[in-house]
Amino acid sequence: MKKLLLFFLMATLFLTGCNMNDDESKNQPNPDKEVTGTLGENPDVLVTNLQAPWSIQKNGDTMYVSERTGTIVEWDKDKMTRQKVNLKKTLSAKAEAGLLGFLLAPDFSKSGQAFAYYTYEEGGNSINRIVILEKNDDIWQEMETLIDGIPSGDFHHGGRIKIGPDDKLYATTGDARKSEIAQDIESLGGKILRLNLDGTIPKDNPFGNSYVYSYGHRNPQGLAWDEAGQLYESEHGDSAHDELNKIDAGKNYGWPEIQGDEQKPDMIKPLIHSGENTWAPSGMAYFDGKLYFAALRGEALKSYDVKSGKLTNIITGSGRIRDVFVDEEFIYFISNNTDGRGNPDEKDDKLYRLPLSRLNMP
């Protein structure tokens, strides 16, 4: 009887651990990493010893990387500076939470301002908010709140923020593991939000007096636009079935009613999904007909050709990858092995760079 009870307790703990950790943590990267591209090219390592990095930004020749622990790393001409971020609320240390999305303002060179998405703790609750930061020397200060009260919890925060070709700020929000809120238009959870850069609601949003741009999302973490202004999104599925979606205003992307190839009236299926495999997709960028997206559990930088539907591993061997950034010359990406879910080497995490010309080689 005692042996049966012990077996039951161990099985319960195992199952609970799997459920608590969600899709990002179902594997661990190989500590003996050999980072290679599909073309046999090794990316350059620009920065080492990052601490749970989340977002990449670039201003001129200067790179910025947000760290979930509440700092921003600046890399300029081979010099790395870790800069403090003074927030008005207590930064959450829960799994997947912290300082997440980070985006330089269009006038950053003059204003020193940026947008940030972070999780904070108040009264025993976790909450997400979007704010404006301002940089003075090597310190960033929270200046203004744009949106507060975005649902949070232990997991599924979303967190990606980007400015679209329409000069509006877009943000991905997770369902906070309360799947029913993804279908609730009155909730900010499980959505893609759209707002003016001053935090007001655009008059042409699809739902009256609402930040909600699209809904029915589980845990979206990537946004990118093509040259025609079409928005795409990457999203964590449930028990695999991770997604890339083509996003249109006011549409319902199905969670938790449908996933994978399932269909229901007035719900949109993904462009592509991972089936029984897990990518755990995060940051995403678009360049020359392809969506490049970071994969955490998938441990790769992947590309998806929008016209042909071809999916390719561009980079493997760096472990978990959190974000990707593309300019006219390079593709940048960050590993994410120090977030408590990976198996980092002594120099993790890292910011990598690969010339786009290498991706176009035959």
Secondary structure, 3 states (H helix, E strand, C coil): CHHHHHHHHHHHHHHHHHHHHCHHHCCCCCCCCCCEECCCCCCEEEECCCCCEEEEEEECCEEEEEECCCEEEEEECCEEEEEEEECCCEECCCCCCCEEEEEECCCHHHHCEEEEEEEEEECCEEEEEEEEEEEECCEEEEEEEEEEEEECCCCCCCCCEEECCCCCEEEEECCCCCHHHHHCCCCCCCEEEEECCCCCCCCCCCCCCCCEEEECCCEEEEEEECCCCCEEEEEECCCCCCEEEEECCCCECCCCCCCCCCCCCCCCCCCEECCCCCCCEEEEEEECCEEEEEECCCCEEEEEECCCCCEEEEEECCCCEEEEEECCCEEEEEECCCCCCCCCCCCCCCEEEEEHHHHCCC
